[in-house]
Amino acid sequence: MIRIKTPLNSFEKFKCSATPMGILIWMISMVFIAACAKTIPAVKIAEEPMVRGCAYVATLSETTDPGRRLSNYRSPEHEDKILERAANLGATHVVWIYDYQVGSSAVAYRCDH
C-alpha cells in the first residue's frame, strides 16, 4: 500500500509526538507574549468646550531625545506617552496644546460626566 504524505498526516504525527514539556513551554511563551501587549489608556481626546466643568489635573509635555534623528520620528510617540501619564494621574480627558516633531503638550482633566 502506498501512503501519500499530506499536511493532515504531518499534523497528526506532530499532534501525537507533542510532549507535556513542549506544551508547557508553548503555554509559558504565550503568557509572556500576552503580557507584553500594550494597553491603550482610557483617556479621551477632547476639545475645550467638552471639558467645561471638569477638574484640572495637570499640564503634560514630552520632548524627543535631542540627539535623535527626526527622520525616524513616529508621530503618535508623544501622544502615547502623554495619554499614559494622564491615565496614571487619573485623568479622563486631554486637550492638546501642541503636537510637533520635537515635542507635544496637553492639558489633562478629570470629568464626572
Contacts in CASP RR format, 6 or more apart in sequence:
PFRMAT RR
TARGET T0000
AUTHOR 0000-0000-0000
METHOD contacts of the structure
MODEL  1
MIRIKTPLNSFEKFKCSATPMGILIWMISMVFIAACAKTIPAVKIAEEPM
VRGCAYVATLSETTDPGRRLSNYRSPEHEDKILERAANLGATHVVWIYDY
QVGSSAVAYRCDH
3 9 0 8 1.000
40 83 0 8 1.000
41 83 0 8 1.000
41 84 0 8 1.000
41 86 0 8 1.000
41 87 0 8 1.000
42 87 0 8 1.000
42 92 0 8 1.000
43 83 0 8 1.000
43 86 0 8 1.000
43 87 0 8 1.000
43 91 0 8 1.000
43 92 0 8 1.000
43 93 0 8 1.000
43 94 0 8 1.000
43 108 0 8 1.000
44 92 0 8 1.000
44 93 0 8 1.000
44 94 0 8 1.000
45 93 0 8 1.000
45 94 0 8 1.000
45 95 0 8 1.000
45 96 0 8 1.000
46 93 0 8 1.000
46 94 0 8 1.000
46 95 0 8 1.000
46 109 0 8 1.000
47 95 0 8 1.000
48 95 0 8 1.000
50 93 0 8 1.000
51 93 0 8 1.000
51 95 0 8 1.000
51 109 0 8 1.000
51 111 0 8 1.000
53 111 0 8 1.000
54 92 0 8 1.000
54 93 0 8 1.000
54 109 0 8 1.000
54 110 0 8 1.000
54 111 0 8 1.000
54 112 0 8 1.000
55 109 0 8 1.000
55 110 0 8 1.000
55 111 0 8 1.000
56 107 0 8 1.000
56 108 0 8 1.000
56 109 0 8 1.000
57 86 0 8 1.000
57 89 0 8 1.000
57 90 0 8 1.000
57 91 0 8 1.000
57 108 0 8 1.000
57 109 0 8 1.000
57 110 0 8 1.000
58 86 0 8 1.000
58 89 0 8 1.000
58 91 0 8 1.000
58 107 0 8 1.000
58 108 0 8 1.000
59 97 0 8 1.000
59 105 0 8 1.000
59 106 0 8 1.000
59 107 0 8 1.000
59 108 0 8 1.000
60 82 0 8 1.000
60 85 0 8 1.000
60 86 0 8 1.000
60 94 0 8 1.000
60 105 0 8 1.000
60 106 0 8 1.000
60 107 0 8 1.000
60 108 0 8 1.000
61 82 0 8 1.000
61 103 0 8 1.000
61 104 0 8 1.000
61 105 0 8 1.000
61 106 0 8 1.000
62 78 0 8 1.000
62 81 0 8 1.000
62 82 0 8 1.000
62 103 0 8 1.000
62 104 0 8 1.000
62 105 0 8 1.000
63 78 0 8 1.000
63 102 0 8 1.000
63 103 0 8 1.000
64 70 0 8 1.000
64 73 0 8 1.000
64 78 0 8 1.000
64 101 0 8 1.000
64 102 0 8 1.000
64 103 0 8 1.000
70 101 0 8 1.000
70 102 0 8 1.000
73 101 0 8 1.000
78 99 0 8 1.000
78 103 0 8 1.000
78 104 0 8 1.000
79 99 0 8 1.000
79 104 0 8 1.000
82 94 0 8 1.000
82 104 0 8 1.000
82 105 0 8 1.000
82 106 0 8 1.000
83 94 0 8 1.000
85 108 0 8 1.000
86 94 0 8 1.000
86 106 0 8 1.000
86 108 0 8 1.000
89 108 0 8 1.000
90 108 0 8 1.000
90 110 0 8 1.000
91 108 0 8 1.000
91 109 0 8 1.000
91 110 0 8 1.000
92 109 0 8 1.000
92 110 0 8 1.000
92 111 0 8 1.000
93 108 0 8 1.000
93 109 0 8 1.000
93 110 0 8 1.000
93 111 0 8 1.000
94 106 0 8 1.000
94 107 0 8 1.000
94 108 0 8 1.000
94 109 0 8 1.000
95 106 0 8 1.000
95 107 0 8 1.000
95 109 0 8 1.000
96 104 0 8 1.000
96 105 0 8 1.000
96 106 0 8 1.000
97 105 0 8 1.000
97 106 0 8 1.000
97 107 0 8 1.000
98 104 0 8 1.000
98 105 0 8 1.000
99 105 0 8 1.000
END
